[in-house]
Amino acid sequence: MKVTSQVKSAVSFTATKKQTQVHKDQKSTKDKKITPISINASKKVSEEMTIKSQMEKLNSSNQMFKKFAEEMDLSNIVTDKDKGEYQQIKKMFNEVEALDSAGNFKAGDKIWDKLISKLDALTDAKEFKDFSEELDLKSIGLSKEELANLENQFKQVNKLEREGKFEESDKIWDKLMDKIESQTLKHDLKTFSNDLKKDFPLIPKSSLKEIEDLFMKVGVHDYKGEHKEGDKLWGKMTSIIDKYAEKITS
């Protein structure tokens, strides 16, 4: 290493200068040898400087990775149970840095691409988890297969957005949200219908079917932002329910 060679040169120069002075002062023989103590001292200094240089490089790498981790928000996308993933990311980052320092940019770029792909996958998984919890997707009666399909669509949207294909991503996003809204309405209707039968047992099946249809239509209008139309149908639905509520109280 450069620092080590400089130290070795300095040590060699000092030793030579010292020997010359000894020869002059003591008029020693031409063949006088450097003592083992002098050799060991030089070797120790050289080793210490090498270790120091290595530590400086290590600290520099750690600082660079720390900055990278902060910018990529690694502490948020890599959970505690994924500590192995964190170490793998750090290892890949350091490999890229080492290859770039050696001028091997082609090999560094390949590892960098793999590193970014890994980070994208972890980010997508974390974002879908947050999305799923926010909309409480596990409580609306979705099967495991349906939930997996939604997750795949969600990841597709992110991938297309990273590629700048926003029109395509919007289409998939709309399908994703339509599926969630449809399933949410079905789940809400089931709960609503069960409560209706329990609270108003006198409602005949024909009226119950009409109420359920109106409930679904209200949900669709509200989802589209057509609240005025939804309010009209809601009023019609509640007027049917009120008729049977009056029979119970009379």
N, C-alpha and C positions, 0 to 999 in steps of 0.2 A: 504494500500500500504506500501511497505517496508520502504520507506523514511519517511512516515507519522508516522509509529509505532516507529521509532527511535527518531523522534522529540518528540512524546508523552512521551516516556521513559525519555528523557532528561529533559523535562519540569517537569515531575513528580518528578524526582530526585532532581531538583533544588528547587521545592516547598517544598519538605520534609526537605531538608537541611536548607532552610530558616526558616521553622517552628521550627526546633530543636534549631536553634540559638536564635530565639525569646523567646522560653521557657527558655533557659539558662539565657539570659540577663534580661528578665523581670519577670522570675519566674511565668509565667502565668499558668492558670489552665490546667489540662490534656485535657479538653474538648474544648479548644479554636478552633474555626472554621476558615477555609480559607474564606476571604472576597469575595463577588461577583466580585469585581474588578480583583482579582487574577485569578478567574475562567475564566472570559471574556478574559483576556489577553492571557491565555494559549490556549483557543479555537481559538482566532484570529491567533496566531502564527501557530497553527496546520492547519487551513484553508488555510493560505497563502502558507505554504509549500506544501500542497496538490495541490493547483492551480499551483504552480511553477513546480511540478512534472508532472502534466498533460500538461502544456505548453511545457515542455522539450520533452515529448513524441510526442506531436503534431508537434513540429518543426522537430524532427527526422523523423517522417512519411512523412512530407512535403518534406524534403530533399531527402529521398529515392524515393519518387514518381517523384520528379523533375529529378533525375538522370535517372530513368526508362523512363520518357517521352522523355528525350534527346536521349537515346539509341534507342528508338523505333521510333524516328522522328515524334512524335505525332503532333507537330505544323504544319507539312507538310501534314499528311494524314487526319487530322481532320480540316475541314474548319470552318470559322467563324459561318456559319449557323448551324453547328453541335456542338454547345457549350454544349448541353445536353448530347451528346455522350461522350464528354471529361470528364464531371463531373461523368458520369456513370462508365467510365473506372477508374477514380480516386477512386470512392467508392468501386469498386470491388477489386482494388489493396490493399486498406486499410483493407478490410475484410480478404483478404488472409493473410496479415501481422499479423492481430489480431489473426486469427485462428492458424497460425504457432507459434506465441508467446505463445499461450495457449497449444501447443502440439497437437492440433487437425489437423494433417497434411492431413488426408484423405479428410476432408471437405474443407480444403484449396486448395488441388489439384483440386477438382471438380470446384471450382470457378475460379482457375487459368486457367484451360482448356477452360472455357467459355470466359474468358477475352482474351486469345490468339486467339480464334476463331473469336471474335468480331474485334480484331485488324487485323487479316488476311482479313476479309471481307471488312473493311474500306480501307486497303492497296490495295486490288484488284480493288475496285471501283475507287480509285484515279489513279492507274496506267493505267486502261483502259481509263479513261477520258483523261489523258495525251497522251496515244497512239492514241486515236481517233482524238484528235486535231492535233497531229503531222502529221498524214496521211490524215487529212481532210476528214474523212469518211462520214460526213454528206453531203458532196458536190458531192458524186459520184453516187447518185441515189439509195441508199439503202433504203429499206422499214424499218419501225419500227421493224417489226418482224425479218428481216435479221440482223439489227443492234443488236437486243437483242440476237440473236443466236451467233453472233460474240463475244459479251461480255461474254456469258456463256462459249464459247470455250476458251476464254482468261483466265477466272477464273479457268477453268479445268486445263489448262497448269500450272498455278501457284500452284494449289493444288498438282498436280502430282510431280512438282519439289520440293515442300516442303517435300514430302514423299520419295524423292530420286528416283522416277520412271521417269528417264530422257528419256528413249527410247519411252515410251508411250507419254510423253509430247511433244516430237519432232514430232511425227506423227500428233497429233492434231494441233500443231503449223503450220506444213506444209499445212494442210487442210485450216486452218484459213487464211494463207497468200495467198494460191491459190485462195480462194474465193475473197479476197480483190483485188488481181491482175486482176482477170477475170472481176470483176465489174468495176474496174478502166479503163480497156481497152475498155469495152463497152461504158462507159461514154465518154472517150476520142474520140472514134470512132464516136460517135454521134455528138460531137462538130466539129470534123474534117470534117465529111461528110456534115454537114450543111454549114460550111465555104466554102467547095469545090463547092457546088451547087451555092452558092451566087457569088463566084469569077469566076467560070468557068461554066456558064450556058449551054455551047455547049457540055459538056461531056454527051454522051448517057448513058442510064441506064446500059447497058452491061459493058461499061468501068468503070462506077462508082462502080459496084459490084466487078470488078476485083481489083480496087484500094482499096476498103474497105477490101477485103480478104487479100491483101498484107499487109495492115496496121496492121491487127490483127496478122498476122504471124510474122511481125517485132517485135511487142510487146511481143509475146510469147518467141521468141529467145532472146530478150534483158533480159527478166525476168529470163531466165535460164542461162544467162551469155554467150550466144552464139552470141556475137556481130558481128563476121565475117559473119555468115550466115544472121544475121539481116541487116547488111549493104548492102549485095548483093540484098536482096529483096527491101530494101528502094530505092536503085538506080533504080531498075526495075519499082517501083511504080512512082517515080518522073519523069521518062522518059515518061510515059504515060501522066502524067499531063502536062508536058512541050509541048507535041504535041498540046494540046488544048489551051495552053497559047499562042503559036505561031499563032494560027488561030485568036485569039482575037486581037493581035497586028498587024497582017498583013492586 
